[in-house]
Amino acid sequence: MVFIDSNLCKGCMFCVKFCPKKLLEQGSDRNKSGYYYPFINNPEKCVSCCQCAVICPEGAIEILKEGK
């Protein structure tokens, strides 16, 4: 399960670029700093590879594996 802290996001969209399943997309909403932040499309297809969380320079993404 992917959790994105929209207020930590600075809109770099590295997570969108590097998601191997292409599940993250740039959203149309802005956070309190004015940055567009991503959202996960089809979260049930996420394999919890953690690539998005690792690549995020702001630490705005957290992955929780099912059952944990």
All heavy atoms as TSV, in Angstrom:
chain	resi	resn	atom	element	x	y	z
A	1	MET	N	N	0.842	-1.164	0.000
A	1	MET	CA	C	0.000	0.000	0.000
A	1	MET	C	C	0.897	1.240	0.000
A	1	MET	O	O	1.840	1.335	0.762
A	1	MET	CB	C	-0.898	-0.034	1.233
A	1	MET	CG	C	-1.920	1.053	1.270
A	1	MET	SD	S	-3.038	0.839	2.663
A	1	MET	CE	C	-4.321	-0.067	1.852
A	2	VAL	N	N	0.614	2.183	-0.871
A	2	VAL	CA	C	1.426	3.384	-1.030
A	2	VAL	C	C	0.748	4.559	-0.329
A	2	VAL	O	O	-0.425	4.829	-0.561
A	2	VAL	CB	C	1.625	3.728	-2.524
A	2	VAL	CG1	C	2.413	5.010	-2.686
A	2	VAL	CG2	C	2.301	2.585	-3.258
A	3	PHE	N	N	1.508	5.248	0.514
A	3	PHE	CA	C	1.034	6.468	1.158
A	3	PHE	C	C	1.924	7.616	0.700
A	3	PHE	O	O	3.139	7.535	0.820
A	3	PHE	CB	C	1.088	6.352	2.684
A	3	PHE	CG	C	0.079	5.405	3.246
A	3	PHE	CD1	C	0.443	4.122	3.611
A	3	PHE	CD2	C	-1.248	5.790	3.397
A	3	PHE	CE1	C	-0.483	3.233	4.127
A	3	PHE	CE2	C	-2.182	4.909	3.911
A	3	PHE	CZ	C	-1.796	3.628	4.269
A	4	ILE	N	N	1.312	8.660	0.167
A	4	ILE	CA	C	2.047	9.840	-0.288
A	4	ILE	C	C	1.663	11.005	0.597
A	4	ILE	O	O	0.493	11.374	0.677
A	4	ILE	CB	C	1.727	10.151	-1.760
A	4	ILE	CG1	C	2.093	8.958	-2.643
A	4	ILE	CG2	C	2.454	11.417	-2.208
A	4	ILE	CD1	C	1.614	9.067	-4.072
A	5	ASP	N	N	2.656	11.577	1.264
A	5	ASP	CA	C	2.423	12.775	2.075
A	5	ASP	C	C	2.499	13.960	1.117
A	5	ASP	O	O	3.589	14.430	0.774
A	5	ASP	CB	C	3.460	12.888	3.185
A	5	ASP	CG	C	3.179	14.049	4.128
A	5	ASP	OD1	O	2.520	15.031	3.712
A	5	ASP	OD2	O	3.639	13.983	5.280
A	6	SER	N	N	1.369	14.406	0.664
A	6	SER	CA	C	1.315	15.442	-0.368
A	6	SER	C	C	2.016	16.726	0.052
A	6	SER	O	O	2.567	17.436	-0.790
A	6	SER	CB	C	-0.132	15.738	-0.747
A	6	SER	OG	O	-0.861	16.209	0.371
A	7	ASN	N	N	2.037	17.030	1.333
A	7	ASN	CA	C	2.657	18.275	1.771
A	7	ASN	C	C	4.176	18.210	1.852
A	7	ASN	O	O	4.831	19.246	1.916
A	7	ASN	CB	C	2.059	18.743	3.093
A	7	ASN	CG	C	0.658	19.283	2.878
A	7	ASN	OD1	O	0.427	20.047	1.944
A	7	ASN	ND2	N	-0.275	18.872	3.699
A	8	LEU	N	N	4.756	17.020	1.804
A	8	LEU	CA	C	6.215	16.891	1.724
A	8	LEU	C	C	6.698	16.899	0.269
A	8	LEU	O	O	7.852	17.210	0.002
A	8	LEU	CB	C	6.683	15.596	2.393
A	8	LEU	CG	C	6.609	15.527	3.907
A	8	LEU	CD1	C	7.072	14.163	4.393
A	8	LEU	CD2	C	7.444	16.625	4.537
A	9	CYS	N	N	5.816	16.582	-0.638
A	9	CYS	CA	C	6.160	16.451	-2.057
A	9	CYS	C	C	6.539	17.808	-2.650
A	9	CYS	O	O	5.897	18.822	-2.386
A	9	CYS	CB	C	4.975	15.872	-2.815
A	9	CYS	SG	S	5.273	15.675	-4.593
A	10	LYS	N	N	7.603	17.820	-3.473
A	10	LYS	CA	C	8.018	19.041	-4.167
A	10	LYS	C	C	7.826	18.922	-5.675
A	10	LYS	O	O	8.393	19.690	-6.450
A	10	LYS	CB	C	9.454	19.386	-3.818
A	10	LYS	CG	C	9.570	19.849	-2.369
A	10	LYS	CD	C	10.857	20.548	-2.109
A	10	LYS	CE	C	10.883	21.046	-0.667
A	10	LYS	NZ	N	12.225	21.424	-0.262
A	11	GLY	N	N	7.047	17.929	-6.095
A	11	GLY	CA	C	6.638	17.834	-7.490
A	11	GLY	C	C	7.686	17.392	-8.490
A	11	GLY	O	O	7.535	17.647	-9.686
A	12	CYS	N	N	8.727	16.713	-8.063
A	12	CYS	CA	C	9.771	16.288	-9.002
A	12	CYS	C	C	9.296	15.180	-9.942
A	12	CYS	O	O	9.831	15.016	-11.031
A	12	CYS	CB	C	11.024	15.842	-8.258
A	12	CYS	SG	S	10.860	14.275	-7.360
A	13	MET	N	N	8.327	14.398	-9.494
A	13	MET	CA	C	7.734	13.305	-10.260
A	13	MET	C	C	8.719	12.185	-10.600
A	13	MET	O	O	8.505	11.413	-11.526
A	13	MET	CB	C	7.045	13.802	-11.525
A	13	MET	CG	C	5.891	14.746	-11.252
A	13	MET	SD	S	4.578	13.966	-10.288
A	13	MET	CE	C	4.008	15.359	-9.324
A	14	PHE	N	N	9.817	12.074	-9.815
A	14	PHE	CA	C	10.725	10.941	-9.986
A	14	PHE	C	C	9.972	9.632	-9.760
A	14	PHE	O	O	10.209	8.641	-10.442
A	14	PHE	CB	C	11.906	11.009	-9.018
A	14	PHE	CG	C	12.930	12.061	-9.338
A	14	PHE	CD1	C	13.797	12.506	-8.356
A	14	PHE	CD2	C	13.049	12.606	-10.599
A	14	PHE	CE1	C	14.754	13.462	-8.617
A	14	PHE	CE2	C	14.002	13.576	-10.884
A	14	PHE	CZ	C	14.857	14.001	-9.886
A	15	CYS	N	N	9.072	9.638	-8.800
A	15	CYS	CA	C	8.304	8.430	-8.486
A	15	CYS	C	C	7.479	7.992	-9.693
A	15	CYS	O	O	7.377	6.799	-9.993
A	15	CYS	CB	C	7.414	8.645	-7.278
A	15	CYS	SG	S	6.248	10.017	-7.436
A	16	VAL	N	N	6.915	8.947	-10.397
A	16	VAL	CA	C	6.120	8.647	-11.590
A	16	VAL	C	C	7.011	8.038	-12.659
A	16	VAL	O	O	6.675	7.028	-13.284
A	16	VAL	CB	C	5.422	9.923	-12.120
A	16	VAL	CG1	C	4.758	9.673	-13.459
A	16	VAL	CG2	C	4.421	10.445	-11.098
A	17	LYS	N	N	8.169	8.644	-12.855
A	17	LYS	CA	C	9.100	8.193	-13.896
A	17	LYS	C	C	9.651	6.796	-13.623
A	17	LYS	O	O	9.829	6.003	-14.543
A	17	LYS	CB	C	10.254	9.191	-14.020
A	17	LYS	CG	C	11.234	8.850	-15.103
A	17	LYS	CD	C	12.297	9.922	-15.245
A	17	LYS	CE	C	13.255	9.545	-16.361
A	17	LYS	NZ	N	14.282	10.571	-16.554
A	18	PHE	N	N	9.932	6.498	-12.362
A	18	PHE	CA	C	10.624	5.259	-12.032
A	18	PHE	C	C	9.736	4.116	-11.539
A	18	PHE	O	O	10.248	3.037	-11.257
A	18	PHE	CB	C	11.741	5.531	-11.031
A	18	PHE	CG	C	12.880	6.301	-11.633
A	18	PHE	CD1	C	13.003	7.658	-11.401
A	18	PHE	CD2	C	13.794	5.680	-12.460
A	18	PHE	CE1	C	14.038	8.385	-11.971
A	18	PHE	CE2	C	14.833	6.392	-13.037
A	18	PHE	CZ	C	14.959	7.751	-12.803
A	19	CYS	N	N	8.440	4.313	-11.454
A	19	CYS	CA	C	7.554	3.216	-11.044
A	19	CYS	C	C	7.573	2.146	-12.132
A	19	CYS	O	O	7.178	2.408	-13.275
A	19	CYS	CB	C	6.125	3.717	-10.834
A	19	CYS	SG	S	4.959	2.388	-10.425
A	20	PRO	N	N	8.030	0.931	-11.815
A	20	PRO	CA	C	8.121	-0.105	-12.853
A	20	PRO	C	C	6.765	-0.541	-13.398
A	20	PRO	O	O	6.675	-1.019	-14.528
A	20	PRO	CB	C	8.843	-1.261	-12.157
A	20	PRO	CG	C	8.650	-1.025	-10.702
A	20	PRO	CD	C	8.508	0.463	-10.519
A	21	LYS	N	N	5.719	-0.362	-12.635
A	21	LYS	CA	C	4.368	-0.746	-13.077
A	21	LYS	C	C	3.599	0.432	-13.679
A	21	LYS	O	O	2.461	0.279	-14.105
A	21	LYS	CB	C	3.565	-1.325	-11.908
A	21	LYS	CG	C	4.123	-2.609	-11.348
A	21	LYS	CD	C	3.841	-3.740	-12.299
A	21	LYS	CE	C	4.191	-5.059	-11.659
A	21	LYS	NZ	N	3.862	-6.171	-12.526
A	22	LYS	N	N	4.204	1.625	-13.649
A	22	LYS	CA	C	3.578	2.851	-14.183
A	22	LYS	C	C	2.225	3.126	-13.519
A	22	LYS	O	O	1.254	3.478	-14.177
A	22	LYS	CB	C	3.433	2.785	-15.707
A	22	LYS	CG	C	4.722	2.538	-16.436
A	22	LYS	CD	C	5.717	3.636	-16.156
A	22	LYS	CE	C	7.033	3.377	-16.883
A	22	LYS	NZ	N	8.148	4.091	-16.311
A	23	LEU	N	N	2.184	2.982	-12.198
A	23	LEU	CA	C	0.946	3.179	-11.442
A	23	LEU	C	C	0.806	4.589	-10.882
A	23	LEU	O	O	-0.285	4.995	-10.515
A	23	LEU	CB	C	0.870	2.169	-10.293
A	23	LEU	CG	C	0.870	0.700	-10.708
A	23	LEU	CD1	C	0.889	-0.195	-9.478
A	23	LEU	CD2	C	-0.322	0.387	-11.584
A	24	LEU	N	N	1.902	5.318	-10.793
A	24	LEU	CA	C	1.852	6.673	-10.258
A	24	LEU	C	C	1.683	7.676	-11.392
A	24	LEU	O	O	2.281	7.530	-12.455
A	24	LEU	CB	C	3.122	6.985	-9.471
A	24	LEU	CG	C	3.236	6.220	-8.157
A	24	LEU	CD1	C	4.663	6.243	-7.654
A	24	LEU	CD2	C	2.305	6.798	-7.116
A	25	GLU	N	N	0.868	8.681	-11.146
A	25	GLU	CA	C	0.604	9.722	-12.137
A	25	GLU	C	C	0.643	11.075	-11.454
A	25	GLU	O	O	0.346	11.188	-10.267
A	25	GLU	CB	C	-0.778	9.540	-12.754
A	25	GLU	CG	C	-0.965	8.255	-13.512
A	25	GLU	CD	C	-2.374	8.111	-14.072
A	25	GLU	OE1	O	-3.080	9.133	-14.184
A	25	GLU	OE2	O	-2.745	6.986	-14.400
A	26	GLN	N	N	0.980	12.104	-12.227
A	26	GLN	CA	C	0.926	13.459	-11.684
A	26	GLN	C	C	-0.528	13.841	-11.490
A	26	GLN	O	O	-1.349	13.689	-12.384
A	26	GLN	CB	C	1.594	14.454	-12.616
A	26	GLN	CG	C	1.541	15.870	-12.060
A	26	GLN	CD	C	2.268	16.868	-12.925
A	26	GLN	OE1	O	3.184	16.524	-13.644
A	26	GLN	NE2	N	1.860	18.116	-12.841
A	27	GLY	N	N	-0.838	14.333	-10.312
A	27	GLY	CA	C	-2.195	14.755	-10.022
A	27	GLY	C	C	-2.467	16.171	-10.497
A	27	GLY	O	O	-1.559	16.888	-10.922
A	28	SER	N	N	-3.709	16.560	-10.408
A	28	SER	CA	C	-4.090	17.914	-10.815
A	28	SER	C	C	-4.283	18.837	-9.611
A	28	SER	O	O	-4.536	20.025	-9.779
A	28	SER	CB	C	-5.368	17.870	-11.641
A	28	SER	OG	O	-6.415	17.272	-10.900
A	29	ASP	N	N	-4.139	18.283	-8.409
A	29	ASP	CA	C	-4.248	19.077	-7.183
A	29	ASP	C	C	-2.859	19.557	-6.758
A	29	ASP	O	O	-1.851	18.923	-7.063
A	29	ASP	CB	C	-4.854	18.249	-6.051
A	29	ASP	CG	C	-6.286	17.851	-6.332
A	29	ASP	OD1	O	-6.986	18.616	-7.011
A	29	ASP	OD2	O	-6.691	16.769	-5.863
A	30	ARG	N	N	-2.832	20.662	-6.041
A	30	ARG	CA	C	-1.576	21.210	-5.517
A	30	ARG	C	C	-1.557	21.098	-3.997
A	30	ARG	O	O	-2.594	21.163	-3.360
A	30	ARG	CB	C	-1.431	22.681	-5.903
A	30	ARG	CG	C	-1.298	22.906	-7.375
A	30	ARG	CD	C	-1.206	24.402	-7.649
A	30	ARG	NE	N	-1.288	24.684	-9.060
A	30	ARG	CZ	C	-0.322	25.277	-9.740
A	30	ARG	NH1	N	0.781	25.657	-9.139
A	30	ARG	NH2	N	-0.471	25.502	-11.023
A	31	ASN	N	N	-0.342	20.977	-3.452
A	31	ASN	CA	C	-0.214	20.942	-1.997
A	31	ASN	C	C	-0.120	22.371	-1.455
A	31	ASN	O	O	-0.214	23.345	-2.215
A	31	ASN	CB	C	0.972	20.068	-1.569
A	31	ASN	CG	C	2.317	20.606	-2.034
A	31	ASN	OD1	O	2.463	21.760	-2.432
A	31	ASN	ND2	N	3.328	19.749	-1.985
A	32	LYS	N	N	0.103	22.515	-0.161
A	32	LYS	CA	C	0.114	23.840	0.465
A	32	LYS	C	C	1.260	24.723	-0.031
A	32	LYS	O	O	1.194	25.939	0.090
A	32	LYS	CB	C	0.158	23.712	1.986
A	32	LYS	CG	C	1.435	23.103	2.530
A	32	LYS	CD	C	1.398	22.975	4.034
A	32	LYS	CE	C	2.686	22.344	4.532
A	32	LYS	NZ	N	2.659	22.152	5.965
A	33	SER	N	N	2.292	24.110	-0.634
A	33	SER	CA	C	3.407	24.880	-1.187
A	33	SER	C	C	3.225	25.196	-2.673
A	33	SER	O	O	4.073	25.827	-3.282
A	33	SER	CB	C	4.721	24.118	-0.989
A	33	SER	OG	O	4.973	23.932	0.387
A	34	GLY	N	N	2.142	24.689	-3.248
A	34	GLY	CA	C	1.853	24.973	-4.647
A	34	GLY	C	C	2.358	23.950	-5.641
A	34	GLY	O	O	2.259	24.156	-6.848
A	35	TYR	N	N	2.894	22.826	-5.143
A	35	TYR	CA	C	3.408	21.788	-6.030
A	35	TYR	C	C	2.320	20.776	-6.373
A	35	TYR	O	O	1.527	20.388	-5.513
A	35	TYR	CB	C	4.561	21.019	-5.372
A	35	TYR	CG	C	5.771	21.863	-5.070
A	35	TYR	CD1	C	6.080	22.215	-3.761
A	35	TYR	CD2	C	6.615	22.292	-6.089
A	35	TYR	CE1	C	7.206	22.978	-3.471
A	35	TYR	CE2	C	7.732	23.053	-5.811
A	35	TYR	CZ	C	8.019	23.395	-4.502
A	35	TYR	OH	O	9.122	24.149	-4.217
A	36	TYR	N	N	2.326	20.327	-7.623
A	36	TYR	CA	C	1.471	19.203	-7.995
A	36	TYR	C	C	2.091	17.953	-7.405
A	36	TYR	O	O	3.302	17.782	-7.420
A	36	TYR	CB	C	1.389	19.058	-9.515
A	36	TYR	CG	C	0.626	20.167	-10.188
A	36	TYR	CD1	C	1.287	21.168	-10.883
A	36	TYR	CD2	C	-0.759	20.209	-10.121
A	36	TYR	CE1	C	0.579	22.190	-11.503
A	36	TYR	CE2	C	-1.474	21.230	-10.738
A	36	TYR	CZ	C	-0.796	22.209	-11.421
A	36	TYR	OH	O	-1.498	23.215	-12.020
A	37	TYR	N	N	1.280	17.084	-6.881
A	37	TYR	CA	C	1.787	15.852	-6.280
A	37	TYR	C	C	1.152	14.645	-6.974
A	37	TYR	O	O	0.087	14.747	-7.570
A	37	TYR	CB	C	1.562	15.820	-4.772
A	37	TYR	CG	C	0.129	15.988	-4.341
A	37	TYR	CD1	C	-0.698	14.886	-4.198
A	37	TYR	CD2	C	-0.397	17.250	-4.081
A	37	TYR	CE1	C	-2.019	15.037	-3.800
A	37	TYR	CE2	C	-1.710	17.411	-3.690
A	37	TYR	CZ	C	-2.511	16.297	-3.546
A	37	TYR	OH	O	-3.817	16.448	-3.162
A	38	PRO	N	N	1.809	13.494	-6.912
A	38	PRO	CA	C	1.313	12.311	-7.605
A	38	PRO	C	C	0.206	11.595	-6.833
A	38	PRO	O	O	-0.009	11.832	-5.651
A	38	PRO	CB	C	2.547	11.421	-7.699
A	38	PRO	CG	C	3.326	11.781	-6.489
A	38	PRO	CD	C	3.091	13.262	-6.273
A	39	PHE	N	N	-0.457	10.731	-7.545
A	39	PHE	CA	C	-1.419	9.818	-6.925
A	39	PHE	C	C	-1.196	8.448	-7.553
A	39	PHE	O	O	-0.590	8.336	-8.620
A	39	PHE	CB	C	-2.861	10.299	-7.110
A	39	PHE	CG	C	-3.383	10.189	-8.521
A	39	PHE	CD1	C	-4.113	9.079	-8.925
A	39	PHE	CD2	C	-3.128	11.194	-9.444
A	39	PHE	CE1	C	-4.581	8.983	-10.219
A	39	PHE	CE2	C	-3.598	11.100	-10.742
A	39	PHE	CZ	C	-4.323	9.993	-11.135
A	40	ILE	N	N	-1.655	7.419	-6.873
A	40	ILE	CA	C	-1.506	6.067	-7.401
A	40	ILE	C	C	-2.794	5.641	-8.083
A	40	ILE	O	O	-3.881	5.732	-7.520
A	40	ILE	CB	C	-1.058	5.057	-6.324
A	40	ILE	CG1	C	-0.797	3.692	-6.956
A	40	ILE	CG2	C	-2.047	4.976	-5.192
A	40	ILE	CD1	C	0.040	2.765	-6.120
A	41	ASN	N	N	-2.643	5.217	-9.316
A	41	ASN	CA	C	-3.742	4.724	-10.123
A	41	ASN	C	C	-3.717	3.195	-10.023
A	41	ASN	O	O	-2.658	2.600	-10.202
A	41	ASN	CB	C	-3.550	5.181	-11.566
A	41	ASN	CG	C	-4.778	4.974	-12.399
A	41	ASN	OD1	O	-5.842	4.635	-11.898
A	41	ASN	ND2	N	-4.634	5.177	-13.683
A	42	ASN	N	N	-4.814	2.578	-9.710
A	42	ASN	CA	C	-4.888	1.116	-9.547
A	42	ASN	C	C	-3.968	0.613	-8.421
A	42	ASN	O	O	-3.074	-0.194	-8.652
A	42	ASN	CB	C	-4.553	0.387	-10.847
A	42	ASN	CG	C	-5.509	0.716	-11.949
A	42	ASN	OD1	O	-6.721	0.751	-11.750
A	42	ASN	ND2	N	-4.986	0.991	-13.134
A	43	PRO	N	N	-4.167	1.069	-7.206
A	43	PRO	CA	C	-3.279	0.662	-6.102
A	43	PRO	C	C	-3.251	-0.848	-5.865
A	43	PRO	O	O	-2.264	-1.365	-5.345
A	43	PRO	CB	C	-3.847	1.403	-4.893
A	43	PRO	CG	C	-5.233	1.790	-5.262
A	43	PRO	CD	C	-5.247	1.940	-6.755
A	44	GLU	N	N	-4.291	-1.536	-6.260
A	44	GLU	CA	C	-4.313	-2.992	-6.078
A	44	GLU	C	C	-3.268	-3.701	-6.932
A	44	GLU	O	O	-2.907	-4.844	-6.670
A	44	GLU	CB	C	-5.717	-3.550	-6.370
A	44	GLU	CG	C	-6.158	-3.463	-7.807
A	44	GLU	CD	C	-6.683	-2.088	-8.240
A	44	GLU	OE1	O	-6.802	-1.169	-7.421
A	44	GLU	OE2	O	-6.974	-1.949	-9.443
A	45	LYS	N	N	-2.736	-3.019	-7.947
A	45	LYS	CA	C	-1.716	-3.610	-8.816
A	45	LYS	C	C	-0.296	-3.349	-8.319
A	45	LYS	O	O	0.662	-3.861	-8.886
A	45	LYS	CB	C	-1.869	-3.084	-10.245
A	45	LYS	CG	C	-3.141	-3.563	-10.904
A	45	LYS	CD	C	-3.220	-3.091	-12.332
A	45	LYS	CE	C	-4.514	-3.598	-12.984
A	45	LYS	NZ	N	-4.618	-3.152	-14.379
A	46	CYS	N	N	-0.162	-2.554	-7.252
A	46	CYS	CA	C	1.153	-2.251	-6.687
A	46	CYS	C	C	1.760	-3.524	-6.096
A	46	CYS	O	O	1.088	-4.266	-5.373
A	46	CYS	CB	C	1.021	-1.178	-5.602
A	46	CYS	SG	S	2.576	-0.768	-4.797
A	47	VAL	N	N	3.037	-3.765	-6.415
A	47	VAL	CA	C	3.734	-4.954	-5.916
A	47	VAL	C	C	4.645	-4.628	-4.730
A	47	VAL	O	O	5.435	-5.464	-4.306
A	47	VAL	CB	C	4.538	-5.646	-7.041
A	47	VAL	CG1	C	3.613	-6.193	-8.113
A	47	VAL	CG2	C	5.571	-4.707	-7.640
A	48	SER	N	N	4.539	-3.409	-4.207
A	48	SER	CA	C	5.329	-2.963	-3.053
A	48	SER	C	C	6.832	-3.118	-3.279
A	48	SER	O	O	7.560	-3.542	-2.396
A	48	SER	CB	C	4.907	-3.709	-1.786
A	48	SER	OG	O	3.555	-3.480	-1.503
A	49	CYS	N	N	7.283	-2.735	-4.458
A	49	CYS	CA	C	8.713	-2.842	-4.764
A	49	CYS	C	C	9.531	-1.769	-4.062
A	49	CYS	O	O	10.747	-1.878	-3.947
A	49	CYS	CB	C	8.953	-2.764	-6.271
A	49	CYS	SG	S	8.653	-1.138	-7.003
A	50	CYS	N	N	8.879	-0.702	-3.616
A	50	CYS	CA	C	9.477	0.407	-2.869
A	50	CYS	C	C	10.341	1.334	-3.717
A	50	CYS	O	O	11.004	2.220	-3.183
A	50	CYS	CB	C	10.286	-0.085	-1.666
A	50	CYS	SG	S	9.306	-1.015	-0.490
A	51	GLN	N	N	10.355	1.150	-5.018
A	51	GLN	CA	C	11.168	2.005	-5.879
A	51	GLN	C	C	10.772	3.472	-5.743
A	51	GLN	O	O	11.633	4.351	-5.691
A	51	GLN	CB	C	11.050	1.555	-7.341
A	51	GLN	CG	C	12.000	2.258	-8.281
A	51	GLN	CD	C	13.457	1.958	-7.987
A	51	GLN	OE1	O	13.813	0.870	-7.560
A	51	GLN	NE2	N	14.304	2.947	-8.188
A	52	CYS	N	N	9.490	3.750	-5.663
A	52	CYS	CA	C	9.027	5.135	-5.533
A	52	CYS	C	C	9.501	5.759	-4.226
A	52	CYS	O	O	9.940	6.909	-4.197
A	52	CYS	CB	C	7.509	5.221	-5.652
A	52	CYS	SG	S	6.597	4.226	-4.451
A	53	ALA	N	N	9.449	4.993	-3.150
A	53	ALA	CA	C	9.880	5.504	-1.844
A	53	ALA	C	C	11.386	5.722	-1.811
A	53	ALA	O	O	11.865	6.710	-1.233
A	53	ALA	CB	C	9.453	4.543	-0.742
A	54	VAL	N	N	12.135	4.847	-2.437
A	54	VAL	CA	C	13.596	4.964	-2.463
A	54	VAL	C	C	14.024	6.171	-3.292
A	54	VAL	O	O	14.940	6.905	-2.906
A	54	VAL	CB	C	14.234	3.664	-3.023
A	54	VAL	CG1	C	15.707	3.847	-3.301
A	54	VAL	CG2	C	14.005	2.510	-2.073
A	55	ILE	N	N	13.375	6.412	-4.420
A	55	ILE	CA	C	13.771	7.482	-5.337
A	55	ILE	C	C	13.314	8.858	-4.873
A	55	ILE	O	O	13.875	9.876	-5.291
A	55	ILE	CB	C	13.271	7.180	-6.773
A	55	ILE	CG1	C	14.090	7.925	-7.822
A	55	ILE	CG2	C	11.807	7.504	-6.942
A	55	ILE	CD1	C	15.441	7.372	-8.049
A	56	CYS	N	N	12.332	8.938	-3.989
A	56	CYS	CA	C	11.778	10.225	-3.553
A	56	CYS	C	C	12.795	10.996	-2.702
A	56	CYS	O	O	13.128	10.576	-1.604
A	56	CYS	CB	C	10.497	10.024	-2.755
A	56	CYS	SG	S	9.778	11.582	-2.187
A	57	PRO	N	N	13.285	12.148	-3.194
A	57	PRO	CA	C	14.282	12.899	-2.430
A	57	PRO	C	C	13.722	13.569	-1.170
A	57	PRO	O	O	14.485	13.937	-0.286
A	57	PRO	CB	C	14.786	13.949	-3.429
A	57	PRO	CG	C	13.700	14.100	-4.421
A	57	PRO	CD	C	12.987	12.770	-4.483
A	58	GLU	N	N	12.432	13.688	-1.075
A	58	GLU	CA	C	11.813	14.345	0.072
A	58	GLU	C	C	11.297	13.372	1.121
A	58	GLU	O	O	10.802	13.788	2.161
A	58	GLU	CB	C	10.660	15.246	-0.400
A	58	GLU	CG	C	11.055	16.278	-1.417
A	58	GLU	CD	C	12.229	17.151	-0.973
A	58	GLU	OE1	O	12.288	17.522	0.219
A	58	GLU	OE2	O	13.081	17.454	-1.817
A	59	GLY	N	N	11.351	12.078	0.841
A	59	GLY	CA	C	10.831	11.094	1.792
A	59	GLY	C	C	9.324	11.181	1.959
A	59	GLY	O	O	8.802	10.923	3.037
A	60	ALA	N	N	8.640	11.563	0.890
A	60	ALA	CA	C	7.186	11.789	0.952
A	60	ALA	C	C	6.374	10.525	0.726
A	60	ALA	O	O	5.155	10.564	0.814
A	60	ALA	CB	C	6.789	12.845	-0.081
A	61	ILE	N	N	7.042	9.415	0.404
A	61	ILE	CA	C	6.319	8.180	0.078
A	61	ILE	C	C	6.701	7.089	1.061
A	61	ILE	O	O	7.871	6.876	1.354
A	61	ILE	CB	C	6.617	7.730	-1.371
A	61	ILE	CG1	C	6.216	8.840	-2.337
A	61	ILE	CG2	C	5.907	6.420	-1.685
A	61	ILE	CD1	C	6.582	8.566	-3.775
A	62	GLU	N	N	5.683	6.391	1.531
A	62	GLU	CA	C	5.878	5.271	2.449
A	62	GLU	C	C	5.128	4.065	1.885
A	62	GLU	O	O	4.018	4.201	1.387
A	62	GLU	CB	C	5.328	5.629	3.821
A	62	GLU	CG	C	5.554	4.591	4.869
A	62	GLU	CD	C	5.064	5.027	6.235
A	62	GLU	OE1	O	4.568	6.161	6.389
A	62	GLU	OE2	O	5.142	4.199	7.149
A	63	ILE	N	N	5.748	2.911	1.961
A	63	ILE	CA	C	5.127	1.669	1.484
A	63	ILE	C	C	4.863	0.773	2.685
A	63	ILE	O	O	5.757	0.509	3.484
A	63	ILE	CB	C	6.056	0.900	0.508
A	63	ILE	CG1	C	6.530	1.793	-0.622
A	63	ILE	CG2	C	5.370	-0.360	-0.008
A	63	ILE	CD1	C	5.458	2.283	-1.521
A	64	LEU	N	N	3.621	0.338	2.800
A	64	LEU	CA	C	3.250	-0.632	3.828
A	64	LEU	C	C	2.815	-1.893	3.128
A	64	LEU	O	O	1.907	-1.872	2.298
A	64	LEU	CB	C	2.128	-0.084	4.701
A	64	LEU	CG	C	2.439	1.159	5.525
A	64	LEU	CD1	C	1.216	1.593	6.295
A	64	LEU	CD2	C	3.590	0.878	6.478
A	65	LYS	N	N	3.472	-2.978	3.446
A	65	LYS	CA	C	3.109	-4.257	2.845
A	65	LYS	C	C	1.901	-4.825	3.567
A	65	LYS	O	O	1.726	-4.633	4.762
A	65	LYS	CB	C	4.287	-5.218	2.881
A	65	LYS	CG	C	5.434	-4.717	2.012
A	65	LYS	CD	C	6.509	-5.728	1.861
A	65	LYS	CE	C	7.588	-5.139	0.973
A	65	LYS	NZ	N	8.612	-6.091	0.655
A	66	GLU	N	N	1.054	-5.501	2.822
A	66	GLU	CA	C	-0.165	-6.101	3.383
A	66	GLU	C	C	0.193	-7.031	4.534
A	66	GLU	O	O	1.179	-7.752	4.483
A	66	GLU	CB	C	-0.920	-6.880	2.307
A	66	GLU	CG	C	-1.459	-5.998	1.197
A	66	GLU	CD	C	-2.501	-4.999	1.643
A	66	GLU	OE1	O	-3.315	-5.333	2.519
A	66	GLU	OE2	O	-2.474	-3.866	1.139
A	67	GLY	N	N	-0.622	-6.990	5.587
A	67	GLY	CA	C	-0.416	-7.867	6.728
A	67	GLY	C	C	0.607	-7.365	7.730
A	67	GLY	O	O	0.930	-8.034	8.667
A	68	LYS	N	N	1.147	-6.180	7.539
A	68	LYS	CA	C	2.158	-5.638	8.449
A	68	LYS	C	C	1.591	-4.509	9.259
A	68	LYS	O	O	0.760	-3.795	8.873
A	68	LYS	CB	C	3.379	-5.150	7.664
A	68	LYS	CG	C	3.999	-6.231	6.812
A	68	LYS	CD	C	5.253	-6.688	7.424
A	68	LYS	CE	C	5.765	-7.853	6.569
A	68	LYS	NZ	N	6.966	-8.349	6.894
